[in-house]
C-alpha cells in the first residue's frame, strides 16, 4: 500500500492557534506530537516511511520537514492551493513515477489533521478493505456513524451491500441543515464523510479521464511537467471531481471515534478530561469550573465558578466563547480582518 497524507490545507477554525501561516495540522494538543506527526505515527506499524507521500504546498513545506524530518522522504509540493483533486492527482503521478508502484497496489489518501481512535481498529478496517476484491476496480471512501446532528460535515448514504463491510454509495450529501442531520442519526445507512479514499492507479486514471478530463490531460504528462503547469488545474475537491460522479463509489463504515478537529468544541470532545469534565492545557488553576476547555500559554489562567466555556490564550490574542458557539469563529476572524488593527500586535 502507498499512502498520501494531505497536509496543504489552510484554515482558521481553530483561531487564534490556527492561522494561514500555521494551520491546524501542525498544532500540538498533546505531548506525543502534532496532528500531522500523529497521523504519520498511526501507520508506523504497517508502512515504511518510503511508502508515504506528504502532499503540501510551498507555504508549508518547511513546516512539514521541520516536524517530520527523516519520516518524510517523499514530499510533493503544490505550487499553489487548488483543493484536493489536483493535489491528489499530483501525488498519484509522483507515486507512479518515483515509488515503484505495483499494478494493483492500493493507494490510500487521508487528511493530516484528524483524530482517530482506537488506531488498531482503524488499521484493521484498512487491511480488510485493501484486500477486498472490490478495492481493485472501485473508489472506496470511509464513513463514520454520526453521534450527533453535525451540520459541519458531509454525509454519505449507503445502498446495497457489496462485500464484507463495503456498500454501494447511494449519494453524497453536503453539510445538511439541522433538521436533516437529526434525521440521519436515526437512520442506519447514513455516515459522516471522513474524507479518506482508497483506490488503485488503474481505477483512478480511468475515472479521472471520464469525469475530470482537464485534470486527466495534465496527469498524462510527467510529474515535473504536471507540477510546473499546476496553475492550469481547476480548483475542485476530490468529492466534486470524482466521488459524486463515478458509478464506482463504495463506502466502508468504520466503528471508530473520529473527528476532523474542526472547532474548539471538537477539540474539547476528543481530549482527556479531569473529574470536572474540564480540558486544561498550560498553567491553569480552575476552581468550581466544569465542562470547559481552557488552554493557557505564558500567563497563569485562573477561573472561578464558570461552566461550559472555551478559553484560548496565545502570544497575541485571547479567545473566549461559550461552548457550542466555536463553529462560528470564522465570522470573528473575518470581522477582525476588516478592522483597523494597525496599533494592535495581531498576526494572521
Helices and strands as residue ranges (DSSP letters): E 2-6, G 24-26, H 35-41, G 49-51, E 52-57, H 61-68, G 69-71, E 74-78, H 83-98, E 107-111, E 115-117, H 119-130, G 133-136, E 139-145, E 155-163, E 166-173, H 178-186, E 190-199, H 201-211, H 213-219, H 223-228, G 230-232, H 238-238, I 239-243, E 249-254, E 257-259, H 264-270, E 279-281, E 284-287, E 293-295, E 301-304, E 309-313, E 318-322, G 326-328, H 329-338
